[in-house]
Amino acid sequence: MPRRLTVVFLLFFLFSVLSACATIKKEGAPSSTGQTSRASYYDFEDVMIPSEMKLDKKDSFVYTTSRFKAGVLTFSGRVESDSLASFFQNNMTKDGWRPISTLKFHGTMLVYLKDDRACVITIKEKIFSTTLEVRVGPIDQPASQVKGSPSR
C-alpha cells in the first residue's frame, strides 16, 4: 500500500512541476469512438471522455516521447460528479485499466494502473459545472508486478 501511495503522490508532483513549462499537444482533437455512448478519446488513446465534458486547453498539457505519453487533460461540463465517476468506473476497465483505489472527499479521485502507466482521475463539482482532470504518467514497474497491500 505505501508503494502505491508513493506512486500516486509522485505522479501529482511530476505533473505539477511539468505544468509550469509544458504546453498541450496542438492536435488534441477528439477522435470518434463509434460506440453508442457519446464519448471520445483525446490524447490518451485508452481513456474515454464523455462528450458532455469540454477540453480546457489552457490547463492541459501532454508530454510525448518515443517510449510514453504523459500529461494532464482538464475538462469542464454540466455533469453530476457521481454520474461522471460511474462512467469512468464502467469504461476504464473496458480499455484495459485496473482499478486501484477510489477516494471521496470534496470530490472523487479514481486511480488506475495499466502496463507501465498510472491514471489518476479527479472529479470536482462546482456550483454550475463539474471539473475533470485526467492525469496519465509512467510508473517504475509494470502494473502486473505491483503487488497488493501487505497483510497484517
N, C-alpha and C positions, 0 to 999 in steps of 0.2 A: 504493500500500500504506500509506504513512504516514497518508493521509486516512482510510482505513478504520479503522485502529487508533485514530485520534483520535476517530472517531465512537463506536466501542465503548467507549473509556475515558470519553468524555463521558456516554454513557448510564449507565455504572456510577456516575459521580459524581452525575448528576441523580437517579437513584433512591435513592442513599444519603442525599442531602440531604432529599429529599421524604419518605423513610420515617420521619423523626423527627416529622413533624407531620400526616401523612395517614392516612386510615383506609380500609378496604376498603368497596366498594360493598355495601350491605346485600343486594340481590337477586342475589348472586353464585352462585346455584344453577346447576348444570349443566343444559344442555338436551340432549335426546336427539338423536343423530346419525342414527338409523335405519339405520346401517351394520352389517354383520355383525361387525366388530371392535368389541368393547365399549369405547367411548370416548365422551367428552363434550366439548363446548365450554363454557367458563366465560365470564368477562367479555370475553375476546378471541374474537370470533366466527370467527376463521380460524386458531386454534391449538388443535388437538385434543389432549386429555389422556387417557391410558389410565385405564380405570375402576379399576385397582388402586391408583392414586395418589389420596390423600385430601387435600383442600384444608386448609391451615393458615391460618385467617382471622386469627390474631394476627400472623402475619409476612407478611401480604399487604396490598396496597392497590392501588386503581385510581383514577386521576385522569381525569375526563371533562370535555371542553369541547365546544362545538358543532363544533369542527374536528377533534378527535382524542381518542383514548383511550390513556392510557399508565399504566404501573404495573408491579408485580411480584406474581406469584402464586406462593406457596410450597406445595409438596405433599410428602407423605412416603408411603412404602409399601414393601412387601416385593417388590421387583422388581430383577433384576440390572441393573447400570448399562449393560452392553453391549446388553442387550435393549431398554432404555429409549432409548438413543441410536439404535438401529436403527429403533425405532418413529418417532421424530421425523424421521430421515433419509428414511424412506419416506413419511410423511404430510405434512410441511411443504410439499413441492413440489406435492402434490395440491391444497393450499389456496392455491397461487399464490406461495409464498415461494421466493426464490432463495438457495441455499446460498452463503455467502461463505467461511467457514472452519470448521475443526474443530480444537480444541486438546485434547490429552490430557496431563494431568499432575495427579496426585492428584484425578482426576475427569475429566469431559468437559465441554467448552464448545462449543456449536454456535451459529454466528452466521448469521442470515438477513436478507435485505432484501426488502421488498415495497413498491412505490409510494414513499410518503414516510415509511416506517416501518422500524425495525430491530427484530429479535427476537433476544435472547440467551438461550439455554437452558443452564443449568448443572446438571450431574448429579453428585452426590457419594454414594459408597457408604459407609455406616457399618457397624458391627458387625451390627446386627439389622435395618437398614432402609436405604432409599435416599432421599435428599432431592433435590427437583427445584425449580429456580427458573426461572420463565418471565418475562422482562422484555421489555416492548414499549414503544417510545417513538418519537417523531418524529425525523426527520433533516432536515438543512437543504436537501437536494435530493432529488428523486425517484430511486429506485433505478435507473431506466432511464438516468439521466445519470451514474451512478457508473462511472468507467472502471476497467479492470483495472490491475494493478500495472504500473508503468513498466518498459520493457525496459532491460536493462543493456548 
